[in-house]
């Protein structure tokens, strides 16, 4: 039996989305908010670009604006990969599904 393509094996479809966000990390007691950007999102997670060092398993909180309201979303880093100019792409899995960031 043939395996489904990787894109079809995801729980939910990724949608490109670029929005500024802030990320706080549990290992820093959530005291520092690091600048980052969303790259894509799905119902179960998002890809972000940030300069802060994160590792799979890290617990983070994402701060984002929704119109005039500021919202926070708890997440767990599920994967990382290094990109040019020391920016790093991060995959963050949400503890609860969400509809939109930004």
N, C-alpha and C positions, 0 to 999 in steps of 0.2 A: 504494500500500500504506500502510495506517495505522500510525503509530508506537504502540508499546505505552505504556500509562500509565507515568508516572515510577516509581511504586511497584513495578511489575513489572520494570523495567529494572535494578534493583539486583542485585548478585551474591548477596546473602543478605538475608533478612527482618530488619527492626529489631524489637527487643523492648524495651519500656519497662523501665528499671532505674535506680534512684536509690541511689547509694552514694558515700560520701566517698572521695576519692582525693587523692594528691599528684602534682604534675606538675613535672618538672625539664626545663629547656630547654638544648639544645646550645649556643646562643649565650651562655649564662651558665656554660658549662663544667659544667653539671649541679650547680652548687654550691648553688643555692637551690631548695627544694621549695615550690611554691605550692599552696595549698588549692584544691580543685575538687570537682565532683560529676559522676558519670555521669548521663546523661539517658536514653540508650538504648544498646543494643548490638546487634551482629550478629556473624556468624562472621568478618567481615572488618574490623570497625572499631567505633567507638562515638562517640556525641555526648557532649561534656562541657560543663559550665558553669564558667567560671573568670573571675577578674578580671585575670589577667595578659595582656598583649598578645602574641598569637600571630599568625603570618601563614602562609598556605598555603606549604607546603614546609619549614616548621620541623621539625626533628627533636626529639622529646621522649621522655622516659621517664616512664611512669605507674607509680606505686607504689600498691599496693592490698593489703588484708588478705584472706586466704582462710582463714577460721577462725583458727587460732593462727599461721599462716604468713604472712609478708610476701612479696609477689611483685613483680617489676618486669616491665613490658612495653614494649619499644621501639615507637615509632609515628612517623608523619609527619602533620602537619596538612594536611588536604586542602581545607578550606574554613572560613570564619568568617562570622559575622554578629552585629551588635550587638543587644543586647536591653535592656530597661529596667534602671534602676539600675546602669548600667555593667557589668553581667554580660554576658559574651559567650559565645555558643554556639560550640563548636569541633567540627569533624569530624576525627577521627583515624583514619587507616588503619593497620592493623597489618601488620607485615612478615610475620608468620605468622598463620594463622587461629587463633582461640582459642575455647574453649567458654563461659567465664563469667568475669566480674569481680565480685568482692564476695562 
